Amino acid sequence: MINLKATIKQNLKDILPKHLYKSIVLLKYKGNKYKCPFCNGHFSSLMPAGLNLPVLKEKQVIGAGYRLNSKCPQCSSGDRERLVYLYLKKEKPYIFSSKIKLLHIAPEKNLTTTFKSHSNIDYISADLYSPVADIKMDITDIKQNNETYDVIICNHVLEHIINDHKAMTELHRVLKKKGFAILQVPISYSIEQTFEDESITSPEDREKIFGQDDHVRIYAHDYVSRLTKAGFTVVEYQFTDDIIDRYRLIKEEKVFVCYKS
């Protein structure tokens, strides 16, 4: 069956100049209920995002399931990106003024733009596959010296890595003493132990069992202990309800701030 609404929307997108189409879309979301910290836009609602899969609902996976009011209609920032930025602004404002070296794994567009706009930040983006990253990096085998970075941002990456303990220990190794890493993952607090099974290898089975075709586990209550085992001291941070509501963060999502002592 043809989705008439989606067809009309796609036709308009194909026909109209990009800036004009964007203006029409923004009219739909015009309002003052929600705010984006990246573009400073104000909106009546945000765009939906995430996957609507049974396993994500069943396991109540935070940060991966389908959610309304998630994606900024103006700059396309997602809730996970806004979460990290708002935490840094509120709790670590010195990184935007002091000389630091920052490693950004699997770089998100708005965070990248923000970090690059601050001349005090020696910014390096890294990814195993992305052509827009500054360097190619396998985080289970980082070809850099011990204690290279003051700050590491690794946002929803570890769930893709088969040997996540090796990745965690490598990130710990290249982090400077007294530095910190933000290591976010989709997580379920409905299960005690992280669920993983290396025999599940096909994209179809991984999507069905882990919630995405390139995920290899669902993290659980033991996520912090896994980080601790890699050498980190972990502090879990949550925003107040007013910030969560204003910037459309996920209410249950914590920031995992990982220190190297």
Sequence and secondary structure as in RCSB ss.txt:
>XXXX:A:sequence
MINLKATIKQNLKDILPKHLYKSIVLLKYKGNKYKCPFCNGHFSSLMPAGLNLPVLKEKQVIGAGYRLNSKCPQC
SSGDRERLVYLYLKKEKPYIFSSKIKLLHIAPEKNLTTTFKSHSNIDYISADLYSPVADIKMDITDIKQNNETYD
VIICNHVLEHIINDHKAMTELHRVLKKKGFAILQVPISYSIEQTFEDESITSPEDREKIFGQDDHVRIYAHDYVS
RLTKAGFTVVEYQFTDDIIDRYRLIKEEKVFVCYKS
>XXXX:A:secstr
   HHHHHHHHHHHHS HHHHHHHHHHHTEEEEEE TTT  EES  EEESB  HHHHHTTEETTB EEEEE TTT
   HHHHHHHHHHHHH GGGGTS EEEEEES  HHHHHHHHT TTEEEEEEESS TTSSEE  TTS  S TT EE
EEEEES GGG SSHHHHHHHHHHHEEEEEEEEEE  EESS SS EE TT  SHHHHHHHHSSTT  EEB TTHHH
HHHHTT EEEEE   HHHHHHHT  TT  EEEEE  
